[in-house]
Amino acid sequence: VAKDLGLQLPALSERGVRIIERGRIQYFDLDGKTGHLVTAERIDREQLCRLMEKCVLRCELIVEGEM
């Protein structure tokens, strides 16, 4: 994420970068040491999508300040 945004690692926390997801469980997190988007929780496709052919988890990345 840091590389994709063109930011250095310290800038991620300075700009208040955070991940917003719908629902109670947060499946993704931002690793502060590497700047990578990682899974924060086990993802069970059968539980989330059941009979749906296409399973999509959406999240938003919020960056405060100008880019």
SVG drawing of the C-alpha trace seen along z (x, -y; Angstrom):
<svg xmlns="http://www.w3.org/2000/svg" viewBox="-27 -18 37 41">
<polyline fill="none" stroke="black" stroke-width="0.4" points="0.0,0.0 2.8,-2.4 4.5,-1.7 1.2,-2.1 0.5,-5.4 4.1,-6.6 4.6,-7.1 7.4,-6.2 6.5,-3.9 6.5,-6.7 4.1,-8.7 1.4,-5.9 0.9,-6.6 1.5,-10.4 -1.3,-10.7 -3.6,-8.5 -3.9,-5.8 -6.6,-3.3 -8.8,-0.6 -12.6,-0.8 -14.8,2.3 -18.5,2.9 -19.6,5.3 -18.4,6.3 -15.3,8.3 -12.3,6.5 -10.6,9.0 -7.7,6.7 -5.1,4.7 -2.1,2.5 1.2,3.8 3.0,0.8 6.5,2.3 6.2,3.2 3.2,1.1 1.6,4.3 -2.1,5.0 -2.5,8.3 -5.4,10.5 -6.2,9.7 -8.7,12.5 -9.3,15.9 -11.5,15.6 -14.0,18.5 -15.5,18.2 -18.3,20.7 -19.4,18.7 -19.3,15.4 -20.6,16.1 -22.4,19.5 -24.1,20.2 -22.7,17.2 -20.4,18.0 -18.4,14.8 -17.1,13.9 -15.9,10.3 -14.8,8.5 -14.7,4.8 -12.8,2.4 -11.8,-1.3 -8.4,-2.8 -8.6,-6.3 -5.7,-8.7 -6.0,-12.0 -4.5,-15.1 -3.6,-15.9 -1.9,-13.4"/>
</svg>
